Amino acid sequence: MPKTYLVAQVRIHNPEGYEAYRSRTREIIERFGGRFLVRDGTLRPLEGQPGFERLVIIEFPNQASADNFYRSPEYQELIPHRTSNSESMLLFAEGVD
């Protein structure tokens, strides 16, 4: 069964407000078997310019774990802190088995 990756592109408008989201996500992600692969790293564009300033990649053991994380009441409670303080795009990508 392939791993699933949550990929997020984020442009933060209000860093102080966004901190209420950022500071609480790790604990929830780890509870569902996830782990950060990329978070707060320096972006070095090679071709073109990204339309965001922050890239996050989180690895989950499978799609069910990723879905359970995203749908969990704990994470759903945090989403407004992200959406009201940033512009973002999130997606799930299936890994190679």
N, C-alpha and C positions, 0 to 999 in steps of 0.2 A: 504494500500500500504506500503510495507516494506521500511525501510530506506536503504540507500546505504552507504557503507564505502569505502573510499580510503585508502589503506594500502600501505605504502612505507617503504622499507628497503634501507638504504643509508650508503655508506662508502665514506667519504669526503677526497679528496686528497689535495684540495686547499681551506682552510677555508676562505681566503680573497675573492677569486673569487666566492665562494658559497654564500657569504653574499648578493650579488646582487640578488640572487634567494630568499633566505630565508626571507630577509627583506621586500619583496613585495608580498609574497603569501597570508598572512592573509587577507589583504584588498580584494583581488580578491575572495578568498574562501568565505568570509562573504557576498559578493555581490550576491553569488549564493545560499545562505542559509546554507552554510557549517559552521562547527565549529570543532576546534581541540579537540580531546579527548586525544591524546598522542602526545607530541612534546618535544624533548630534555630531556625526562625523563631518569632516571637511569635504565639500563637493568640489571635484576638479573636472569641469566640463571638457570633453575632448572634441565634440562636434555639436554645434548649436548651443543655445543657452536654455537652461531649465527655467520653467515658469514658476519655480518654487525655491525656497531657501533651506528646506529641511526634508531629508529623506529618511524614512524609517522602514526597516525590513525585519519582520518577526517570523520565526520558524515555529510551526506547530507540528506535532507528530502525524496529524492526519486532518482531513476536512472536518470531521465531526468535532474534534477538539477546538478547531478554529471557530466553527459555527457556535459552539457552546460558549466560548469566550465572548464573541461579539453579542450574542443574545442574552448574556447573563445580566441579571438586574444590577449588579455592581458596575459593570461597564456601561450599561445603558444610562445609569445615573450620571456618568462622567461626560457623556457625549455633548451635552449642552455647554460644558466648559470649553470644549474644543471648538464647537461650531460658532459660539458667540465671540471667540477671541482669535479666530484664524479662518483662513480659507483652506480647505483640504480635499483631497481625493484619496479614497481608500479602495483597495481591491484585494481579492484573494487570487493567488496564482498557484496552480498545482505544480509541484516539483517533478523532477524526473525520477522514476522508480529505479 
